[in-house]
């Protein structure tokens, strides 16, 4: 067995040989030469202003200038008047005069349809005009102003057929009333009914 510490004479120098296990120095961590780069921040999309006046580079079209309603605000609707308050008046001061209303209807219808022949287009316009005229004349009669007047007029061709005009209403039989008149000649027939409904 050899001594681990041996000496060897080489020329004039004495060299001591020491058997020692060779140790490899720990290697340092190698730094990477490539730096990790973060992606650049993406620019956020800018919101376009809705008002064209904020865009100086934008040119206003001629079509928008020729339309004044496209730039101006719509006018405000007029305020509705408040509804009339209830008076809680259960009885009318003057009730609906049935006889006077019937006479008024008869006079108006006889004058309007004296020499009239049946024509669908003409009688259609005549029916509405006759109802308005009867309503205006009945309103002038002495009756309570809280009565609501409704006029129903029907004009038809007179042939060999028969016809019956009927109506049904839900009302107060002590305060509401109606007046009716029928007219006919060789060419047509007409029925006008006036309803007077009392508003409490």
C-alpha positions in Angstrom: 0.0 0.0 0.0 1.4 3.3 -1.0 1.4 6.4 1.1 -0.9 9.0 -0.3 1.6 11.6 0.4 4.6 10.8 -1.8 7.6 12.8 -2.5 9.5 12.7 -5.8 12.9 14.2 -6.4 13.3 15.8 -9.7 16.7 17.3 -10.2 17.4 19.6 -7.4 13.7 20.2 -6.5 11.6 18.1 -4.3 8.0 17.8 -5.3 5.4 16.5 -2.8 2.6 14.6 -4.5 -0.7 14.7 -2.7 -3.5 12.4 -3.8 -6.6 14.5 -3.4 -9.9 13.9 -5.1 -10.5 16.4 -7.8 -13.5 18.6 -7.1 -15.3 20.3 -9.9 -16.4 23.8 -8.8 -20.1 24.4 -8.9 -21.2 26.0 -12.1 -23.0 29.2 -11.9 -26.4 29.4 -13.5 -26.0 30.6 -17.0 -28.0 33.6 -17.7 -29.9 33.5 -20.9 -28.8 36.1 -23.3 -32.3 36.4 -24.8 -34.5 38.7 -22.7 -38.1 37.8 -22.4 -40.0 40.7 -23.9 -43.6 41.5 -23.1 -45.9 42.2 -26.0 -46.3 46.0 -26.5 -49.7 47.4 -25.2 -52.2 47.5 -28.0 -53.8 50.9 -28.5 -57.5 50.9 -27.5 -59.9 51.9 -30.3 -61.1 55.4 -29.9 -64.8 56.1 -29.8 -66.1 58.2 -32.5 -68.1 61.2 -31.3 -71.7 61.1 -32.3 -71.8 64.8 -33.0 -70.5 65.7 -36.4 -69.4 69.1 -35.1 -66.6 67.5 -33.1 -65.0 66.2 -36.3 -63.3 69.2 -38.0 -62.1 67.0 -40.9 -65.5 65.8 -41.6 -67.5 67.6 -44.2 -71.2 68.1 -43.6 -73.3 66.7 -46.5 -75.6 68.9 -48.4 -78.6 66.6 -47.8 -78.4 67.3 -44.0 -78.3 71.1 -44.6 -81.3 70.9 -46.9 -83.3 69.2 -44.2 -83.9 71.6 -41.3 -85.9 68.9 -39.4 -82.8 66.7 -39.2 -81.0 69.4 -37.0 -83.8 71.0 -35.1 -85.6 69.3 -32.2 -89.2 68.2 -32.7 -91.7 70.7 -31.1 -93.2 69.8 -27.9 -96.8 68.7 -27.9 -99.2 71.2 -26.3 -100.3 70.3 -22.8 -103.8 68.9 -22.6 -106.2 70.8 -20.4 -107.2 69.0 -17.2 -110.4 67.1 -17.3 -113.5 68.8 -16.0 -114.1 68.0 -12.4 -117.2 66.0 -11.4 -120.0 68.2 -10.0 -121.9 65.2 -8.4 -125.1 66.8 -9.7 -127.4 63.8 -9.9 -130.4 65.5 -11.5 -130.3 67.8 -14.6 -131.7 71.3 -14.3 -133.6 70.9 -17.6 -134.3 67.4 -19.0 -134.0 66.5 -22.6 -137.1 67.8 -24.6 -138.1 64.8 -26.6 -141.0 66.5 -28.6 -138.9 69.6 -29.5 -136.0 67.4 -30.6 -138.2 65.2 -32.8 -139.7 68.3 -34.5 -136.2 69.6 -35.1 -135.1 66.3 -36.6 -138.2 66.2 -38.9 -137.7 69.7 -40.2 -134.0 69.2 -40.9 -134.4 65.8 -42.7 -137.3 66.9 -44.8 -135.4 69.9 -46.1 -132.3 67.9 -46.9 -134.0 64.9 -48.6 -136.9 66.5 -50.3 -135.8 66.0 -53.9 -132.9 63.6 -53.3 -132.4 60.4 -55.3 -130.4 57.5 -54.0 -126.7 57.4 -55.0 -124.2 55.5 -52.9 -121.4 58.1 -53.0 -123.7 61.1 -52.6 -125.7 59.6 -49.8 -122.5 58.6 -47.9 -121.4 62.2 -47.7 -125.0 63.4 -47.1 -125.4 61.0 -44.1 -122.4 62.6 -42.2 -123.4 66.1 -43.1 -127.0 65.5 -42.0 -125.9 64.0 -38.6 -123.7 67.1 -37.9 -126.5 69.5 -38.8 -129.1 67.7 -36.6 -126.6 67.6 -33.7 -125.9 71.4 -33.9 -129.7 72.2 -33.9 -130.6 69.9 -31.1 -127.8 71.4 -29.0 -129.4 74.8 -29.3 -132.6 73.5 -27.6 -133.2 74.4 -23.9 -131.5 71.5 -22.1 -128.9 70.9 -19.5 -125.3 71.5 -20.8 -124.1 68.2 -19.2 -126.1 66.2 -21.7 -124.0 64.4 -24.3 -125.7 64.3 -27.7 -125.1 61.4 -30.1 -126.7 61.3 -33.5 -127.0 58.1 -35.6 -128.1 58.5 -39.3 -128.8 55.7 -41.8 -129.8 56.2 -45.5 -130.6 53.4 -47.9 -132.0 52.5 -51.3 -135.7 52.0 -51.4 -136.7 48.9 -53.3 -139.0 46.0 -52.7 -137.1 44.9 -49.6 -138.0 45.5 -46.0 -135.7 46.9 -43.3 -135.8 47.5 -39.6 -133.3 49.7 -37.7 -132.8 48.9 -34.0 -130.4 49.9 -31.3 -129.6 48.9 -27.7 -128.0 51.1 -25.0 -127.1 50.9 -21.3 -128.2 54.1 -19.6 -130.2 55.7 -16.9 -133.9 55.5 -17.9 -134.8 58.4 -15.5 -132.4 60.9 -16.9 -131.3 59.7 -20.3 -133.6 59.8 -23.4 -133.7 59.7 -27.2 -135.7 61.1 -30.2 -136.1 59.4 -33.6 -137.5 60.2 -37.0 -137.9 58.2 -40.2 -138.2 59.6 -43.8 -138.8 57.9 -47.2 -139.6 58.9 -50.7 -139.7 57.0 -54.1 -135.9 56.5 -54.2 -134.6 56.2 -50.6 -135.3 56.0 -46.9 -133.6 57.6 -43.9 -133.6 57.1 -40.2 -132.1 59.6 -37.7 -131.9 58.9 -34.0 -130.6 61.4 -31.4 -129.4 60.0 -28.0 -129.1 62.3 -25.0 -126.9 60.9 -22.2 -126.6 62.8 -19.0 -123.1 63.1 -17.5 -123.0 63.1 -13.7 
